Amino acid sequence: MRKKILYFFILTFLPIAVFAATPYQRTVLAKKICQCPRCNLQYTDFKNYQYQTPVKKDAHCSIRCDFNGTDFAHANMHGINFTTCVRGYVTYLKSASFVNSIFEYADLTRANFTGVNLNQANFSYANLSHAKFFLSDLSHTNFTHANLSYAQSRRDAMHGWGSDFSFADFSFAVLYRANLYGNFQYANFSHADLQHARIQTDLDVFQHPLTENQLFEGTDFSYANLRFAKILTSSRGQPNLNRAILCHTIMPNGKENNRDCQFEKKQFPTNLFKPLIRSSTSSNPENSSNSSY
């Protein structure tokens, strides 16, 4: 009974105390309760932070981390681990949410976001090298000028599910040797460095039936460097970029592709499909031809 009362007190009153605390106290409290929505945590030290070390026998998937709207600009978040109870993972975290959070210029090297909601988060100029984004919602997320070298987002082995990068902005980002799997419809890779990267999607990512032609629909590779990259629509399939945007794009074979330079900026469709990870994708026909690799 005492434990229940203490647990109730922590969840009820500590989040209120966070707002009234000094920056240092606010950081300490945020780490203890895994909550600090709309807080200013700029320049704070979250290096190697993990709510608690996951132990299968003791984990109950009961903690809901809430950092929605929190400002982590310039923070040291090297090696943080937000792994939730998703697809066989057993941790203390039932959920973790960073909707509209700010990570500008933050150090997120080797960060682990598994089963996390990062919708509309801002990672511009952040260091995300070797970061992991497994089964997470990154739709409408801002990665402009970010370092995503060696970043990973793997495919769920059983169902083929992946992370949602739809409408994400990777413009001017570095994705050297990144290995990302998920939904990339209407993602913006303009001016991005994708040399030796592997960008893969598949029909299993979506709840609704699509064709191979629709998987990279609206994905913008204008002025991107795809030298030696692998853009795949299935584990064994050839790249199909019929409905992607190619303009001054350096293709994997080193040749420049200007197929779509004559078209105006494309409009997002109004009829949207829903993928398996919390956001939406589209099906808007466009007349274009395959691009040779």
C-alpha positions in Angstrom: 0.0 0.0 0.0 2.8 2.4 0.9 4.5 1.7 -2.4 1.3 2.6 -4.3 1.0 5.8 -2.4 4.6 6.7 -3.1 4.3 5.9 -6.7 1.1 8.1 -7.0 3.0 10.9 -5.3 5.9 10.7 -7.7 3.7 10.7 -10.8 1.5 13.5 -9.6 3.7 16.0 -7.9 7.2 15.6 -9.3 6.3 16.7 -12.8 5.0 20.0 -11.2 8.2 20.4 -9.3 10.2 20.1 -12.5 9.0 23.5 -13.8 9.9 25.3 -10.6 13.4 23.8 -10.2 16.7 25.3 -11.2 18.2 24.1 -14.5 20.3 21.5 -12.7 17.5 20.4 -10.5 15.2 20.2 -13.5 17.6 17.9 -15.3 18.0 15.6 -12.3 14.2 15.4 -11.8 13.6 14.8 -15.5 16.0 11.9 -15.5 14.3 10.4 -12.4 10.8 10.5 -13.7 11.4 10.5 -17.5 9.2 13.5 -17.9 9.7 17.2 -18.6 7.3 18.3 -21.3 8.0 21.8 -22.8 11.0 22.2 -20.5 14.1 24.2 -21.4 16.9 21.6 -21.2 19.4 23.3 -23.4 23.1 22.5 -22.9 22.2 19.8 -20.4 24.1 16.6 -19.9 22.1 13.4 -20.7 25.1 11.4 -21.8 24.4 7.6 -21.7 21.0 8.3 -20.1 18.7 5.4 -19.8 15.7 5.4 -17.4 16.8 2.2 -15.8 18.8 -0.8 -16.9 16.3 -3.1 -18.5 16.1 -6.4 -16.7 13.5 -8.8 -18.1 12.4 -10.2 -14.7 11.7 -6.8 -13.2 10.6 -4.8 -16.2 6.8 -4.0 -16.3 6.5 -1.7 -19.3 4.8 0.8 -17.1 6.7 4.1 -17.5 5.5 6.7 -20.0 8.3 9.1 -20.9 7.0 12.5 -21.9 9.3 15.1 -23.4 6.9 16.6 -25.9 8.0 20.1 -26.9 11.1 19.9 -24.8 14.1 22.0 -25.9 17.3 19.9 -25.9 19.3 22.2 -28.1 23.1 21.8 -27.7 22.5 19.1 -25.1 25.0 16.2 -24.7 22.8 13.1 -25.4 25.6 10.8 -26.5 24.5 7.2 -26.1 21.1 7.8 -24.7 18.7 4.8 -24.8 15.0 5.2 -25.2 13.9 1.6 -25.9 10.2 1.0 -25.3 8.3 -2.3 -25.0 7.7 -2.9 -28.7 8.1 -6.1 -30.8 9.7 -8.3 -28.1 11.8 -5.6 -26.3 11.3 -5.8 -22.5 12.1 -2.5 -20.7 10.7 -0.2 -18.1 9.3 2.1 -20.8 5.7 1.6 -22.0 6.1 4.6 -24.3 8.4 7.5 -25.1 7.3 10.7 -26.8 9.2 13.6 -28.2 6.6 15.3 -30.4 7.7 18.8 -31.4 10.9 18.5 -29.3 14.0 20.4 -30.3 17.4 18.7 -30.7 19.2 21.4 -32.7 23.0 21.1 -32.5 22.7 18.3 -29.9 25.2 15.4 -29.7 23.1 12.3 -30.2 25.9 10.0 -31.3 24.9 6.4 -30.9 21.5 7.3 -29.5 18.9 4.6 -29.5 15.3 5.4 -30.3 13.2 2.2 -30.4 9.5 2.4 -30.6 9.6 6.2 -29.9 7.3 9.0 -31.2 9.5 11.7 -32.7 6.9 13.2 -34.9 7.7 16.8 -36.0 10.9 16.8 -33.9 13.7 19.1 -34.9 17.2 17.5 -35.3 18.7 20.2 -37.5 22.5 20.4 -37.3 22.4 17.6 -34.7 25.1 14.8 -34.6 23.2 11.5 -35.1 26.0 9.4 -36.3 25.5 5.7 -35.5 22.0 6.5 -34.1 19.3 3.9 -34.2 15.7 4.5 -35.2 13.8 1.2 -34.9 10.1 1.1 -35.3 9.7 4.8 -34.6 7.6 7.6 -35.9 9.8 10.2 -37.5 7.2 11.6 -39.9 7.5 15.4 -40.6 10.7 15.4 -38.7 13.4 18.0 -39.5 16.9 16.5 -40.2 18.2 19.5 -42.2 22.1 19.7 -42.1 22.2 16.8 -39.6 24.9 14.2 -39.5 23.3 10.8 -39.9 26.4 8.9 -41.0 26.0 5.2 -40.2 22.5 5.8 -38.8 20.3 2.7 -38.7 16.6 1.8 -39.0 16.2 -1.9 -39.5 13.3 -4.0 -40.7 11.1 -6.0 -38.3 12.1 -9.6 -39.1 8.6 -11.1 -38.6 6.2 -8.6 -40.2 8.5 -6.3 -42.2 7.5 -3.2 -40.3 9.8 -0.2 -40.2 10.1 3.4 -39.1 8.0 6.2 -40.6 10.1 8.8 -42.3 7.2 10.2 -44.5 7.5 13.9 -45.1 10.7 14.1 -43.2 13.2 16.7 -44.3 16.7 15.4 -44.8 17.8 18.4 -47.0 21.6 19.1 -46.8 22.0 16.2 -44.3 24.9 13.7 -44.4 23.8 10.1 -44.6 27.1 8.5 -45.5 26.7 4.7 -45.1 23.4 5.1 -43.3 21.2 2.0 -43.5 17.5 3.1 -43.2 14.4 1.1 -43.7 10.8 2.3 -43.6 8.3 4.7 -45.2 10.0 7.5 -47.3 7.0 8.8 -49.2 7.4 12.6 -49.7 10.6 12.7 -47.7 13.0 15.5 -48.8 16.6 14.4 -49.5 17.4 17.4 -51.7 21.2 18.3 -51.5 21.8 15.4 -49.1 24.9 13.3 -49.2 23.8 9.7 -49.5 27.0 8.1 -50.7 27.2 4.4 -49.9 23.9 4.7 -48.0 21.1 2.1 -48.1 17.6 3.4 -48.3 15.0 0.7 -48.4 11.2 0.4 -48.2 8.8 -2.4 -48.9 5.1 -3.1 -49.3 5.0 -4.6 -45.8 5.5 -1.1 -44.3 1.9 -0.1 -45.3 -1.5 -1.3 -44.1 -3.1 -0.7 -47.4 -2.0 -2.4 -50.7 0.3 -0.4 -52.9 2.3 -1.1 -56.0 6.1 -0.9 -56.3 5.7 2.4 -58.2 4.1 4.1 -55.2 6.7 3.3 -52.6 9.0 6.2 -53.3 6.2 8.5 -54.4 7.1 12.2 -54.0 10.5 11.4 -52.5 12.7 14.3 -53.4 16.3 13.4 -54.4 17.0 16.7 -56.3 20.7 17.7 -56.1 21.3 14.7 -53.9 24.5 12.6 -54.2 23.5 8.9 -54.4 27.0 7.7 -55.6 27.3 4.0 -54.7 24.0 4.2 -52.7 21.4 1.4 -52.8 17.8 2.6 -53.1 15.7 -0.5 -52.8 11.9 -1.3 -52.8 12.3 -4.8 -51.5 15.1 -7.1 -50.2 15.7 -8.5 -53.7 14.0 -5.9 -55.9 15.6 -3.3 -58.2 15.2 0.4 -57.4 12.0 1.9 -58.6 12.0 5.7 -58.6 9.3 6.3 -61.1 7.5 8.7 -58.9 10.5 10.2 -57.0 11.9 13.6 -57.9 15.2 13.5 -59.8 16.8 16.8 -60.8 20.6 17.2 -60.9 20.7 14.0 -58.9 24.0 12.0 -58.9 22.9 8.5 -59.4 24.7 5.4 -57.9 26.5 4.9 -61.2 27.9 8.4 -61.0 25.7 9.9 -63.8 23.6 13.0 -63.3 19.8 12.5 -63.7 17.8 15.6 -64.7 14.5 13.8 -65.5 12.2 16.0 -63.4 13.9 19.4 -63.6 11.2 20.6 -66.0 8.4 20.0 -63.5 7.1 22.5 -61.0 7.1 21.7 -57.3 4.7 18.8 -56.7 1.6 19.2 -54.6 1.0 16.8 -51.7 -2.1 14.6 -52.3 -5.2 14.8 -50.2 -6.0 11.0 -50.2 -3.5 9.5 -47.8 -2.7 5.9 -46.9 -1.8 5.0 -43.3 1.4 3.0 -42.7 2.0 0.8 -39.7 3.8 3.5 -37.7 1.3 6.2 -36.9 1.4 8.5 -39.9 0.2 8.8 -43.4 1.5 8.3 -46.9 0.0 8.9 -50.3 -1.0 7.6 -53.7 -0.9 10.3 -56.4 -0.3 9.1 -60.0 2.5 10.7 -62.0 3.7 9.9 -65.5 7.5 9.2 -65.4 9.9 6.5 -66.4 12.3 4.3 -64.7 15.8 5.6 -64.0 18.8 3.6 -65.0 21.4 2.7 -62.4 
